Amino acid sequence: MLKPSADLIIDPKQSRYSLVVGVAKRARQIVEEAEKDGQILIEKPVDLAVHDFMDEKYRLVEHPIENDDVTDEEPPLQDSGEETPQAGEEPQE
């Protein structure tokens, strides 16, 4: 059984998660193509997908994502001048 290192398939800057997702998507494509053509697969679809990436038939393209954790500061709430009732208090009219 072939177990290639992920380091042989992806660049050091690419994430292993992206490789797993890419291989899974390619494996599903292989299964769909085999079903459409009426083929019986001898090798496992994941193994075929890994070979496709190793042979550079397919490659991962990652787009940089901006950090979602950093947000602009929200403006402070403005006091409307009205008092809001505390928990358990009745609103004043």
Kinemage of the C-alpha trace (Angstrom):
@kinemage 1
@onewidth
@group {chain A} dominant
@subgroup {mainchain}
@vectorlist {calphas} color= white
{ca met a 1} P 0.000 0.000 0.000
{ca leu a 2} L 1.394 3.364 -1.015
{ca lys a 3} L 1.408 6.007 1.694
{ca pro a 4} L 3.156 9.045 0.256
{ca ser a 5} L 4.085 11.840 2.571
{ca ala a 6} L 1.984 14.952 2.187
{ca asp a 7} L 5.257 16.867 1.979
{ca leu a 8} L 5.951 15.184 -1.377
{ca ile a 9} L 2.653 16.402 -2.804
{ca ile a 10} L 2.230 19.939 -1.474
{ca asp a 11} L 4.484 22.935 -0.980
{ca pro a 12} L 5.507 23.822 2.564
{ca lys a 13} L 3.295 26.911 2.397
{ca gln a 14} L 0.146 24.929 1.530
{ca ser a 15} L -2.085 23.437 4.175
{ca arg a 16} L -2.541 19.718 4.653
{ca tyr a 17} L -6.250 20.326 5.128
{ca ser a 18} L -6.458 21.665 1.576
{ca leu a 19} L -4.726 18.527 0.330
{ca val a 20} L -7.220 16.290 2.133
{ca val a 21} L -10.162 18.239 0.734
{ca gly a 22} L -8.668 18.234 -2.774
{ca val a 23} L -8.003 14.489 -2.720
{ca ala a 24} L -11.521 13.804 -1.435
{ca lys a 25} L -13.081 15.930 -4.192
{ca arg a 26} L -10.963 14.231 -6.861
{ca ala a 27} L -11.873 10.791 -5.471
{ca arg a 28} L -15.588 11.649 -5.744
{ca gln a 29} L -15.038 12.762 -9.358
{ca ile a 30} L -13.304 9.461 -10.129
{ca val a 31} L -16.235 7.499 -8.661
{ca glu a 32} L -18.786 9.561 -10.604
{ca glu a 33} L -16.864 9.119 -13.872
{ca ala a 34} L -16.570 5.355 -13.293
{ca glu a 35} L -20.297 5.029 -12.569
{ca lys a 36} L -21.178 7.076 -15.645
{ca asp a 37} L -18.940 4.913 -17.862
{ca gly a 38} L -20.028 1.658 -16.200
{ca gln a 39} L -16.489 0.856 -15.066
{ca ile a 40} L -15.581 -1.237 -12.059
{ca leu a 41} L -12.706 0.289 -10.103
{ca ile a 42} L -9.996 -2.130 -8.997
{ca glu a 43} L -7.986 0.488 -7.084
{ca lys a 44} L -9.523 2.624 -4.394
{ca pro a 45} L -10.645 6.066 -5.615
{ca val a 46} L -8.598 7.824 -2.918
{ca asp a 47} L -5.435 6.030 -4.077
{ca leu a 48} L -6.141 7.080 -7.662
{ca ala a 49} L -6.725 10.668 -6.535
{ca val a 50} L -3.448 10.728 -4.587
{ca his a 51} L -1.610 9.457 -7.669
{ca asp a 52} L -3.219 12.228 -9.739
{ca phe a 53} L -1.806 14.828 -7.354
{ca met a 54} L 1.581 13.121 -7.172
{ca asp a 55} L 1.801 12.952 -10.982
{ca glu a 56} L 0.772 16.627 -11.096
{ca lys a 57} L -2.303 15.917 -13.208
{ca tyr a 58} L -4.132 18.011 -10.635
{ca arg a 59} L -2.818 20.671 -8.304
{ca leu a 60} L -4.077 22.635 -5.356
{ca val a 61} L -4.815 26.307 -5.769
{ca glu a 62} L -5.253 28.108 -2.489
{ca his a 63} L -6.528 31.649 -2.343
{ca pro a 64} L -5.397 33.746 0.597
{ca ile a 65} L -8.206 34.477 3.027
{ca glu a 66} L -8.271 37.653 5.026
{ca asn a 67} L -8.278 37.189 8.762
{ca asp a 68} L -11.906 37.170 9.879
{ca asp a 69} L -10.927 37.653 13.520
{ca val a 70} L -9.838 41.230 12.941
{ca thr a 71} L -12.821 43.553 12.647
{ca asp a 72} L -13.107 47.293 12.553
{ca glu a 73} L -14.042 48.859 15.844
{ca glu a 74} L -17.734 49.473 16.158
{ca pro a 75} L -18.737 53.012 17.016
{ca pro a 76} L -19.749 53.421 20.661
{ca leu a 77} L -23.454 53.315 21.440
{ca gln a 78} L -24.981 56.733 21.901
{ca asp a 79} L -27.015 57.469 24.970
{ca ser a 80} L -30.553 58.432 24.014
{ca gly a 81} L -31.080 60.144 27.356
{ca glu a 82} L -33.754 57.658 28.415
{ca glu a 83} L -33.181 55.356 31.303
{ca thr a 84} L -33.547 51.666 30.635
{ca pro a 85} L -35.086 49.541 33.363
{ca gln a 86} L -32.818 47.159 35.247
{ca ala a 87} L -33.717 43.493 35.516
{ca gly a 88} L -36.759 43.084 37.765
{ca glu a 89} L -37.773 46.783 37.580
{ca glu a 90} L -40.888 48.144 35.985
{ca pro a 91} L -40.398 50.658 33.162
{ca gln a 92} L -41.235 54.229 34.231
{ca glu a 93} L -43.794 56.162 32.251
